[in-house]
Amino acid sequence: MIRCLVVDDDSEIRSSVRDFLQRFGMSVQTAADGAEMRRQMQGTSFDVVILDLMLPDENGLELCKWVQDTSGTPVIMLTAHGDPISRVIGLEVGADDYLGKPFEPRELVARIHAIRRRVARGEEARDALQRGAGFRGWRFDRTLRQLVSPEQVVVALSNAEYRLLCAFVDRPGRVLSRDQLIDLTRAAGVDVNDRSIDLTVSRLRQKLGDSPKEPGLIRTVRGEGYVFDVEVEP
């Protein structure tokens, strides 16, 4: 069952949207303002939030950003008809979709189902990535803790190298500071510091055949940290 939270200060809209979505087998809760929305989201997990842009106590754009920062729950923004600027900003702060008022309730249902399908595909991709990943001809099997070169040679990894490669594979294209890498590769009973991160990066580069002078996989960003500069596929 899809769990929805409808946030709108118009009681008629809240009631009509709730009743319509329930006809399609969805579980629906409502909130009249941002404060009530925050309270409900702190106690309940939702699959989608239908959020009005204009609320009496908080700006819908700020609330949308809060949702993305705290739970990542998909958000459908409700905007005034003919307000393209707010729609664009809404998408930029993390809204997954938008509808202009007045809207056709059946279209809202279709958009909710479309978001759920996208979320399901994303979860499948993440699950696949958790099992294994490929990049530049390399294959990394987390279940077997095995790294295989493009020439089909199995490359042994130490525990530290394995944890570091997991951190990189999960966040390709992102600059990761040494402090972030320390947190991401920390293990019980193991002391991880800036120096050990640098040493592990150096050893991992060697095993990947990656030159620090002309890196093709792990690139150093001066004063910032490291970035796994490659496209990763499940």
C-alpha positions in Angstrom: 0.0 0.0 0.0 1.3 3.4 -1.0 1.5 5.8 2.0 0.9 9.5 1.2 1.1 12.7 3.2 -1.0 15.5 1.7 0.1 19.0 2.9 -2.2 21.9 2.1 -3.7 24.7 4.1 -7.0 24.4 2.1 -9.2 21.9 4.0 -11.4 21.2 1.0 -8.3 20.2 -1.1 -7.0 18.1 1.7 -10.2 16.2 2.1 -10.9 15.8 -1.6 -7.4 14.6 -2.4 -7.4 12.2 0.6 -10.8 10.7 -0.4 -9.8 10.3 -4.0 -6.4 8.6 -3.3 -8.0 6.3 -0.8 -10.3 5.1 -3.6 -7.2 3.8 -5.3 -6.1 1.8 -2.2 -3.6 4.4 -0.8 -3.1 5.2 2.8 -3.4 9.0 3.3 -2.6 11.4 6.1 -3.0 15.1 5.9 -1.3 18.2 7.3 -2.5 21.8 7.2 0.9 23.5 7.6 4.7 22.9 7.8 4.8 22.3 11.6 2.2 19.6 11.4 4.0 18.1 8.4 7.2 17.9 10.3 5.6 16.2 13.3 3.9 13.6 11.1 7.1 12.8 9.2 9.1 12.4 12.4 6.7 9.7 13.5 5.7 8.0 10.3 7.4 6.8 7.1 5.7 7.9 3.8 6.2 6.8 0.2 5.4 10.2 -1.2 4.6 13.8 0.0 2.1 15.9 -1.9 3.2 19.4 -0.8 1.6 22.8 -1.5 4.0 25.5 -2.3 2.2 28.2 -0.3 1.6 27.4 3.3 0.8 29.8 6.2 3.9 29.1 8.3 6.7 27.9 6.0 7.7 28.1 2.4 7.0 24.9 0.5 10.4 25.1 -1.1 12.2 25.1 2.2 10.0 22.2 3.4 10.9 20.3 0.2 14.6 20.8 0.9 14.1 19.7 4.5 12.4 16.5 3.3 15.3 15.7 0.9 17.9 16.4 3.6 16.2 14.3 6.3 14.4 11.4 4.7 14.7 11.6 0.9 11.0 10.9 0.5 9.7 11.7 -3.0 7.9 15.1 -3.2 5.2 16.2 -5.6 4.9 20.0 -5.4 1.5 21.7 -5.9 2.0 25.1 -7.5 -0.2 27.9 -8.7 -1.1 27.6 -12.3 1.3 29.5 -14.6 4.1 29.8 -12.0 7.1 28.3 -13.9 9.7 30.0 -11.7 8.5 28.2 -8.6 8.3 24.9 -10.5 11.8 25.2 -11.7 13.1 26.1 -8.2 11.1 23.3 -6.7 12.8 20.8 -9.0 16.2 22.3 -8.2 15.7 21.8 -4.4 14.7 18.2 -4.9 11.0 17.9 -5.8 10.4 14.8 -7.9 7.4 16.2 -9.8 4.9 19.1 -9.7 1.3 19.8 -10.6 -0.3 23.1 -11.2 -3.5 24.0 -9.5 -6.3 23.2 -10.3 -5.3 19.7 -11.3 -7.1 16.5 -12.4 -7.0 14.1 -9.4 -6.5 11.1 -11.8 -3.3 12.7 -13.0 -2.1 13.0 -9.5 -2.6 9.2 -9.1 -0.7 8.5 -12.3 2.2 10.7 -11.1 2.3 8.9 -7.8 2.5 5.6 -9.5 5.2 6.9 -11.9 7.3 8.0 -8.9 6.9 4.7 -7.2 8.1 2.9 -10.3 11.2 5.1 -10.5 11.9 4.5 -6.9 11.6 0.8 -7.3 14.0 0.8 -10.3 16.4 2.9 -8.3 16.3 0.5 -5.4 16.9 -2.4 -7.7 19.9 -0.6 -9.1 21.3 0.1 -5.6 20.8 -3.5 -4.6 22.7 -4.6 -7.7 25.4 -2.1 -6.9 25.7 -3.4 -3.4 26.4 -6.9 -4.8 28.9 -5.8 -7.4 30.0 -3.1 -9.7 32.0 -2.5 -12.9 34.2 0.3 -14.1 36.6 0.6 -17.0 36.7 -3.1 -17.5 37.2 -3.9 -13.8 34.7 -6.0 -11.9 34.2 -5.6 -8.1 32.3 -8.4 -6.3 31.5 -7.3 -2.8 29.9 -10.6 -1.8 33.1 -12.5 -2.7 35.3 -9.4 -1.8 36.9 -9.9 -5.1 38.4 -7.5 -7.6 38.9 -8.8 -11.2 41.0 -6.9 -13.7 40.0 -6.4 -17.4 42.4 -9.2 -18.2 40.4 -11.5 -15.9 43.1 -11.6 -13.2 41.9 -11.7 -9.6 43.5 -8.9 -7.5 43.7 -9.5 -3.8 42.6 -6.6 -1.6 43.4 -6.0 2.0 40.5 -5.1 4.4 41.4 -1.4 4.3 41.6 -1.4 0.5 38.3 -3.2 0.2 36.6 -0.7 2.5 38.1 2.2 0.5 37.1 0.8 -2.8 33.5 0.4 -1.5 33.5 4.0 -0.4 34.7 5.1 -3.9 32.3 2.8 -5.8 29.3 4.1 -3.8 30.2 7.7 -4.6 31.7 8.1 -8.1 32.4 11.6 -9.3 32.2 13.1 -5.8 35.1 14.7 -4.1 35.7 12.9 -0.7 37.8 14.6 1.9 40.1 12.6 4.1 37.8 13.1 7.0 34.9 11.6 5.0 37.0 8.7 4.0 38.0 8.1 7.6 34.4 7.9 8.6 33.4 5.7 5.6 36.3 3.2 6.1 36.3 3.0 9.9 36.2 -0.5 11.4 36.1 -1.8 14.9 39.6 -2.0 16.4 41.2 -0.3 13.4 42.9 3.1 13.7 42.2 5.2 10.6 43.8 8.6 10.1 44.8 10.9 7.2 48.2 9.1 6.8 46.6 5.7 6.6 44.0 7.0 4.0 46.8 8.3 1.8 48.7 5.0 2.1 45.7 2.9 1.3 44.8 5.2 -1.7 48.4 4.7 -3.0 48.2 0.9 -2.6 44.8 0.7 -4.3 46.1 2.8 -7.1 49.0 0.4 -7.7 46.6 -2.6 -7.8 44.4 -0.8 -10.2 47.3 0.2 -12.4 46.4 3.9 -11.8 49.2 6.4 -12.0 49.1 9.2 -9.5 50.7 11.6 -12.1 48.1 10.7 -14.8 45.3 9.1 -12.9 42.5 7.5 -14.8 40.5 6.3 -11.8 41.4 7.9 -8.5 42.1 11.6 -8.9 43.6 13.8 -6.2 41.9 17.1 -5.7 44.5 19.4 -4.1 43.4 20.7 -0.7 40.1 18.7 -0.9 40.7 15.0 -1.1 40.1 12.3 -3.7 37.5 11.6 -6.3 36.7 8.2 -8.0 36.6 9.8 -11.5 34.9 7.1 -13.5 31.4 5.8 -14.3 30.3 2.9 -12.2 27.7 0.4 -13.3 26.0 -2.4 -11.4 
